Amino acid sequence: MSSPQVNAKLIQSHGQEAIRRELQSLQNLTNYIDDQFAAVVELLLQQKGRAIFTGIGKSAIIAQKIVATLNSTGQPALFMHAADAIHGDLGMIQPHDVVIAISKSGNTPEIQSLAPLLKRNNNPLVAMVGNIDSQLAQQADYILNTTVDSEACPNNLAPTTSTTAQLLMGDALAIALIQMRGFNSQDFSKYHPGGALGKKLYLQCGSIAQQNAKPAVSPETPWKDVILTITQNRLGATAVVDSEQRIVGIVTDGDIRRMLENHDSFHHLTAAQIMGKSPITVEASVMATEVAALMQTKKITQILVTQQSIYFGVVHLHDLYREGIL
């Protein structure tokens, strides 16, 4: 029975050592955020074209991730595989584009063949490279240095630390561009309309309330009818509204329980006598994320929604879980 435990500890130690080796090698990467880095960011800000990323092998995979990040944060970008470039894909490069070639060695045959072709049309060439003495670095107009001491691989062969360095440099580019452009959450939502992330950026509480029932009673409604309204609509509460549909109170499951605890005789009670008189309300235009934060702070499970001070509906805590807001 002791063998699995020994193996588990050994496996954990290998994983921890890999992380330590990568972190140690990546410590110097901040030193490479230099004038060349600033020049590349300024170039991308000024150019009217796109950022065309290219690479081979693992560097090509990293290039695709960086392209995805840039596109989602307002910088138009495309991926061009280095092996396909010399077989027709060079046609995707337009006059105002910036080409960023990613390579650890900077001396792979595909990159060596591609570099002079990229320079032919006078497109700025940026080398994101782990060897600043390489042929790619020598032909580039700008260098993003991603040199690392060693790979996390015990044989110092499998691309691990070097590809992480490339990824970090790409993230640094994206964040610097975001900051310089003043790219905010509203801009971000334009590129992320779908999924849970998109909902957090654009979903308003009114859209959620519209999907629910709209329980309401008048202040004069007998307590039995109040309970029936709460039960039928399954939101754990009902709004109490006046003749103009303005909210004057709320009755929750908790209010019903307190009524039963505090009154020996309750057959004569109405909604006005058991309701909470200062319910928390939000306008339909309020973002769902703000409503979620408010409900958590106030420790409530439902909130009444208004539109121009008129009762609009209810948002329940379960709705926020269902929509991926919480």
N, C-alpha and C positions, 0 to 999 in steps of 0.2 A: 504493500500500500504506500510505501514511502517513495517509490520511483516516480509516480506522476507528479508528486509535489516537487521533487528535485527538478524534473523536466520543466514544470511550470515556472519555477524560479529562474531556471537557465534561459528559457524563452523570454521572460520579462526582462532579464538583464541585457539580452541582445537588443531588444527593442529600445530600452532606455539608453543603451550605449550609442545606438544609431542617432537618436535625437540629440544626445550630448555632442556627438561628433559634428553633426550638422550645425548646431547652434554655435559651437566654438569657431567653426570655419566661416560662419556668416557674420561674425562680429565686426569684421573689417568692412563689410559692404557699405556701411554709412559713410566711410571715407571716400567712396566712389561716387557719392552724390555731390558732384563737383561742378566746375564751370561748364564742362562738356554736357552734363546732365541738364543744367539750366538752359544751355543753348538749344538742346533738343526740344525741351518744353516750349521755349519761345518760338522755335521753328514750327512746331505743330499748331501753336496758337495763331501764327501769322499766315501759314499756308492755307490756300483755298481748297486744296485737294484732300486726299485721304491718307491714312497711315497704312502702308502695305507691308505686312509682316511675312517673312519667309524663313524657312529653316528646313532641316532634314532630321529624321529620327526623332529622338525625344524632344529636341529643340523645336521641332515642328508642332508637337503636341502643346508645348508651352506657348508657342506663338498663337495657336488657336484660342487658348484661354485668355491671353492678353487681348486679343482682338475682341472677344466677347465682352470683356470688362470695359474696354474703351467704347465700343458701340453703345453699351448700356449707360454710359456716363457722358454722352454728347460728343464724343470724338469719332467721326466716321473712320472705320478701319476694315481691312480685308485681309484674308490669309491666302498666300500663294505658296504652294509647296515647291521647294527648290528643285526637286527632280522634274516636276511638270513644267517649270518655268521655261526651260529651254526647248520644250516641245509644244509651244503655242501659248502658254499662260502668260507670257510677258505682255501680251496684248491687253491685259487687264490694267496695266499701269498707265495712268493718264499724266499729262504734262505737269500738273501741280501736285502730284502725289509725293509723299516722303516714303522711302523704302527703308525698312528696319530689318536687317538680317541677323538672325540669332544663331550663334554657334559657340560651342565650348572651345574648340581648338582653333577655329577660324581658318582651318587648312583642309577641310574635307573636299574631295574632288568636285562635288556638286556646287559647293560655295565658291571654289576657285574658278569654276567655269562661269558662274553666274555673275560674280562681282563686276567684271569689265562690261558685261552686257547691261547691267543696271546703270552703270556710269554713262553709257553711250548716249542716252537721251537727256542727260544733265539733271536727272532726278536726284535730290539730296540722298545720300546713302549713309545710314546710321548702322554701325556695327555694335550689336550687343554681344560681347565676346569675352571669353575667359582667358584669352591670350593676346595681349595688346601688341605683341611682336609678330602676329600672324599676318598672312597675306590679306585676309579680309580687313583687319585693322589698318593696314598700310594703305589700302585703297579707299577706305571710308572717309567721309567728310567729318563725321562725328563718331566718338567712341563712348559707349556705355560699358564700363568695366565691370564684369561679373566674375573676376578671378577668385578662385577659392583655393585653400591650402591643399585639401584632399577631399575625396568622396567619403560618404559614410560607409560605403561598401568596404568590407575588410580587405578586399583585394585592390581597392582604389581603382576599380574599373567601371562598375555599373553607375550610370549617371544618376546621382542622388542629390548631393549637396549642390552640384553645379546647376541642376535644373531648378532647385529651390531658389538659388541665387537669381536665376533668370526670371522666375516668377515674382520674386520680391522686387526686382528692378521694374518689371512691368506694372506691378501694383503702385510703386512709387511714382511712375509716370502718370498713371491714371489719377492718383490722388492729387498730385501737383496740378494737373490740368483742371480737375474739379475745383480746387481752391482758386486758381487763377481766373477761371471763368465765372466764379460765384454760382456754380451749379448747385441748386437746392433741391429739397425733397419734392417740390412741385414739378421741377424739371425731370427729376428721376421718375416720377409716376407716369410721365408721358411714354417712357420706354419700358415700363413694367406694368401694363394694365391687367395682366392675368395672374392667377395663383394667389397664394396667401400674402405674398409680398405686395402685389398690386392692390389687394384689398386694403391692406394697412395704409397704403398711400392715398387712396381715393374714395374708399367706401364711407358714405355718410350714414348716420344713425337713422335718418328718415327712410332710407332704402331698406333697412332691416325691419323697421316698424311696419312698413307697408306689407310685409309678408305675414305678419301676425294678425290675429283678431284684434279688435279695438273695444275692449270691455269698458263700459261706462254705466254709471247709475246716477240718479239725482240725489241731492241731500235728503230728500224725503223717502227714499226707497227703504222698505222694511228690511231688517237684517237677514231674513230668510232669502229674500230675492237677491240681496248682496252676495250671499254665499253661493247661490245658484249661478249668478253671473261669473263669479270667480271660478267655480268648478267647470262650467261649460267651456270657458275660453282657455283654461289650462295655462295661465301665465302667472298664477300665484298672487294676482292682485287685480283690482279694478280702479279706474279713475272715478272720481266723484266730480261731476260737472254741473254748472248752472245752465240756465235756459239758453245762453249764448255759446255754449260749449267751451266755456273757460273753466280751467281746473281749479277746484276749490279744496280738494283733498284727495287722499288715496286710502283704500282699504286693502290690506295685505292679509295673507294667511296668519301672520303674526298678530295682526289687530284682532282677528276673529278669536284666536286662542286667548288673548288678553281679555276680550269681552267675556268669554266663558269663565275665566278665572276671577274676574272682578265683579261680576253681577250674579246675584242669586236669581233674579228675575230679569230676563232680557227680551221677552216677547214684544215689548213695546218699543224697543230700540230701533233707530233708523241709521242710515249711513252717516248722517251728520254727527251722530253721537259716538260713533266708534272709529271714525276715520282719522288718519293723520292729517293735521291741518296745514302743514308746511312741507308738502312733498318736493323732492328734488326733481327739477325738470330741465330738459335741454331742448334746444331748437333742432329741427329736422336737418339743418345744414351742418351740424357739428360732426366732426369726423368720428368714426366708430372707435378709433384708438383713444381719443380723448374721453369718450364715454366709458370705455373699459377702465381707464385709469381712475376716473371719477367713482365708478361703482366699486372698485377695489379699495379706494381710499375711504369711502363712506360705508363700506361693508354692507352693500345692499345687493339684491339679486335681480331687481327690475327697476326700470326708470321710465318715467313718463316723458313723451316727446310732444313738443308743440310746434306749430307753424304760425308765425305771426300772432303768438299768444293764444291760439286756438288749439284745443286738444287734437293731436294727430295720431297717437298710438303708443305702443309699449315696446321697449327693448328688454329682453330677458338675458341674464348672464349666459344661459345656454346658447342663445343666438350668437354670442361673441365667440364661444368655443366652436360652434358649427362653422362659422365663417373663417376660422383660423386666426382671428384677432388675438385670442388668448391661447 
